[in-house]
Amino acid sequence: MKLAKKFKDNPSYYYSLSIAATWAGAGSFIVGTQVARESGLFPWLLWALGNTLCCIVFGLVAQRFPKLRQVAASKPIQILMGLMCVFQIWINANGIHEMLAPTVIGSKASYWIVYGLSAFFILFYLKRATFRNVATDNFSWVLVYALIAVLVVYSMATNGVHSIPATIIPAELKRNAWLCFTLSTGGFFYPSFWELLDYNDSNDEGTAKVDMQKAFIRGGLLFGFYLLFVLAGAFTTYSPAVNLLKGILVSLIAVSSLSSFIYGAMVNFGKRLGVAIDIGAVVLWQVVLPMGALGVWTMLQNVRIWMIVGMFIAAFIWHRSERKAVA
């Protein structure tokens, strides 16, 4: 049975893997490992909880508040979400480069890999973008599970198992509690998440309609399962011998998000303008390269939460004003 028919007949499984893959990004491995090793187990658990809840919270809330969905579809928010796609493209491009440059592939070839992948997805999404985005996410994410399991098991077998800090530091917990909250709401600024809801409702390609709330909950749980491997990896060390495997793994994680935000820009700006913005983002990528994946991710995280808070306030005011008008 062809993939397209399998997808159309039972898309829920494909949606769930795509949701997990889209949310992951290069930062989920790079930042997750760093938080566990430097800040310790309890801050990591808060960080992981926020990440796991993100897709679940979106699934539980997005369809229950029509005004929030209307705010997300408004022109100002569409523009802001589209611009955030540019930052996400940079984050994941940086992640691919950072992980491949120290390997035998080298820095120069890593640049061209990023450019080649970006060009491929820009062209690939000119037709049947939603289906193709979900399909490529599924392919890359199945490989992610396989590779991260091999990487962690091999590293533990060859380099042993080490401890990570488990001391409770109130200041660290407070900081990561706020981070947990900001992460858990992050999905509301993901264009591809909103587009999945619209795609499921419109059913233009004859795809079976499913319970998207369940799909997003499963997506969050699938992402949480992946994070368990990230945590396990923090208890060991990755030797230079596995640098290439680690680089390929993080690149696959980053590619699933890179492609989704290339697609997201097309969703929010329309195909023509979206393609132009995607090309501009890729061309300008090297300007932000010195910041690294973590630097761009931190900047994005600090800005996004206030935009999401603004969305909820606008939806609440809109809802209240309509109720008063009816009364």
N, C-alpha and C positions, 0 to 999 in steps of 0.2 A: 504494500500500500504506500502510495506516495506521501511524502511529508506534508504537503499542502492539504491532502484529504484527511490525514490523521489530525492535523491541527484544526481543521474546520469542524470535524466531527466531535472532538473532545479537546477544546482549547485550554481548559482550566489548568491542566498540568503544565502546559507550555507557558501560560501566563505566570504561574507561580515561580518557575525557574527564571524567567526573564525578569520578574520583579526583584528577586534576590540578586541576580547578576547586575542589574542596573544600579541598585543601591550600593553594591560592594565598592567599586573603585579601587585604585591603587592604594589609597590611604587605609583601607581596611586591614591590609597586611602590614604595611610599613608602620602606620601609627599604632595599630593594635599590638604589634610586637614590641614597639618602643615603650608604650604605656605599661605593659606587663613587666618588662625588665627594669625600667627606671622608676616607675611610681609604685609598682607592686600589685598584688592580687586584687585587693579590694577596690582600688581605683579602676582597675581593668574591668572588674565585674560591673561597675556602674557604667563604664564606657560601652561594654558589650550589651548591657540591658537597654540602653538608649538606642543602640543600633538595631537590636532585634525588634524593639517595639515600634520602630519607625514605620515599617510597612504595615504592621498590624494596626497601629493607630490610624494611619491613613485609610485603611480598609474599613475600619469601624466608624469613622467620622465622615469621610468625604461624601458618601451617598445619602447620609441622614440629614444633612443640612443643605438644602437646595441653594440657599443664598450664598453659601461659601463657594459652591461650584460655579455660580454665576459670577461671583467676584473673581474667581480664578480665570474665568473666560473673558473678563473685561480687558479692554485694550491696554490700560496702564500696567496691569499685572502680567499680561501676556508679554509685554515688552521687557519688564523686569526679569521675568523667568527666562526669557530668551537670552538676555544679557548674562544671566547667571550660568547659562549653558556654556558661554564662552569661557568663564572661569573653570568650569568643570572639564572642558576640553583641555585647558592648560594643565590642570591638576593631573589628569590621567596621561597626557603626553609626557609630562615631567616624570611621572612614575615609571613609564616604560623606559625612558632614557636612563633614569637613575639606576634601574635594575639591570639593564643590558650593557651599559657602557663599561662597567668593570670586568665583564666577561671577555671571552675570546672574540666576541662580536665587535667590541670596541666602540668608542664614542662616535666616530664619524658614521659608521654603519648604523648605529642606533638612531641617529638623526633621520637617516633615509628610511628606516623601518617605520618610524612615526609618521613621516610624510606620506609614505606609500600606503600605510593602513588608513590614514585620514582620507586620502584621495579615493581609495577604493570604496569606503563607506559613503562618501559624498555622492559618488556615481551610483552605487548600489541602491541607495534609497530614493532614487528618482522615480522608481516604480514600486508599488506594493510595499510601501515603507513599513507599515505596522507589522505585517506578516514577516517580512524579512528581518526586521529588528528582533522580533520574538524568536525567530528560528536561529539566528546567529548567536543570540544570548544563550539559548539552550545548548547549542553545540559547544560553546566555549566553557559553559559552567559545568557540564559533565566532565570535561577534561580537567577543570580546576579541582573538583573533588578528588579525582584520581591522582593528580600530580601532588597535591598538598599532603595526601595520605602517604604517598611514597616518600616524599621529602622528609616529613616528620619522623616516620618509622626508621628510615635509613639513618638520619642524623642521630636519633636516640641510640640506635644500635652501634654506631661507630664512635660517637662523641659522648655518649652517656647522658644521664639526666641530671640537671642541676637545679638548684633552688632559685626562687625569685622572692623579692621582699614581701613579707606578709604583715608588716607592722602597720597598725592603724594610726594614720596621721590626720587629725581633724581638718587641717587646712587643705590637704590633698583630697579628702573625701568631699569637702564643701565645693571645691573647684570642679570635681568630677560629677557631683550631683547636678550642678548647673549644666555641665556638658551633656549629661544623660538627658536632661530635659530638651536642650536644643537639638540633639540628635533625634529624639523621639518624634519631633515635629517636622523634621527636615523633608519628609516626603511630600509635603504640601507645596513645595517649590520645585517639584520634578515634573516637567511637562509631559514626559512619557507616561507617568502614572495617570494623569488626568485624561490623556489621549486613550489609554486602555479602557477607561470607563466609557468614553464616547464611542469607541470602536465596538465595544460590547453592546451598547445601546442601539447604535445605528445599524449594525449588522449588514453593511453594504456588500460584503464579499460572500455572504451566505454562511458565515461562521456561526456555529451554535451559540446561543446566548447562555451564559453561566452565571453563577452567584459570585460576583467579583469580591464580595467581602471575604468569602472563604479563600479565594485565590490569593488575596493580599495577606491573609493570616498565614496561609501555608508558605507564602514567599518569605515572610518574616521568620518563620520557624526554620526554613531551609537556610536562611542567612545565619541564624543563630547556630545551627549545626556546623556550618563552615567555620564560625568563630571559635568553636571548640578546638579545631585543628590549629588555628592561629595561636591560641593559648598554649596548647601542647608544645608547639614549636618554640615558645618562649622559655620552656624548661630545658632546652638543649641549645647547641650552637650549630650554625651552618658553616661547614668548612669550605675553603676555596674550591674543593672538588665538586661541590654541588651548586656553585654560583650560577652556572648556566641554567640548571634546572630551576633554581629559585627565580632567576630572571625571566625565564619562559612562563613560570607560574604567575608571577605578578603582572607580567605583560598580558596574559590571558584575562586576568581579573580586570585590569585597566582597560583592555580593548572592549569588553562588554559594556563598560560605562562610557568610554570614549564614543563608541558607535551610537549609544542611546542619546547622548547629548548632541551629537551631530544631527541625529534624527529630531531631537527636541527643538533645535533651532529652526528646522524646517516646519515643524508643527506650529510654533508660535509666531514666526514671521512670514509664513507662506513659503512655498517651494523656491521661488526665484530669489527673494531677498534672503531667505534662510541659507541657501547655497552660498550666496555672496558673503554672508556673515561667517559661515563655517570656513570658507576659504581664507577670509581675513584673520580669523582666530588662529588658524594653522600657521599662516605666514608670520603672525606676530608672536607666536609661541616662544621663540628664542629670547624675546625681550624679558619674559618672566622666568626663564629657565634658571637664572642664578638663585631665585628664591627657593627652589626645590619644591617637591610635592607637599612637604609638611608646611612650608611657609605659605603657599597659596591656599592650602586647605584651612589653615588657621584664620587667614584673612576672610575667606568665604564664610566660615562658620560664625564669625563675629557679626557679619552683616546680615546673613540670611534670616536669623531668628527674628529680627525686628521687622523685616518685611512680612514674615508669616504672622506675627502678632498684629500687624496692620491689616492683613487680610481678614482675620477673625473679627477685629473691631469694625471694619467696614461692613462685613456680613451681618453682624449684630445690629448695627445702626440701620442698615437697609431693612432688615426684618422688622425692627421696632417701628420704623417710619411707616411701613406698609400696614402693620396692624393698627396703628393710630388712624391711618387714612380710612380703613374699613370701618373702624369703630365710629 
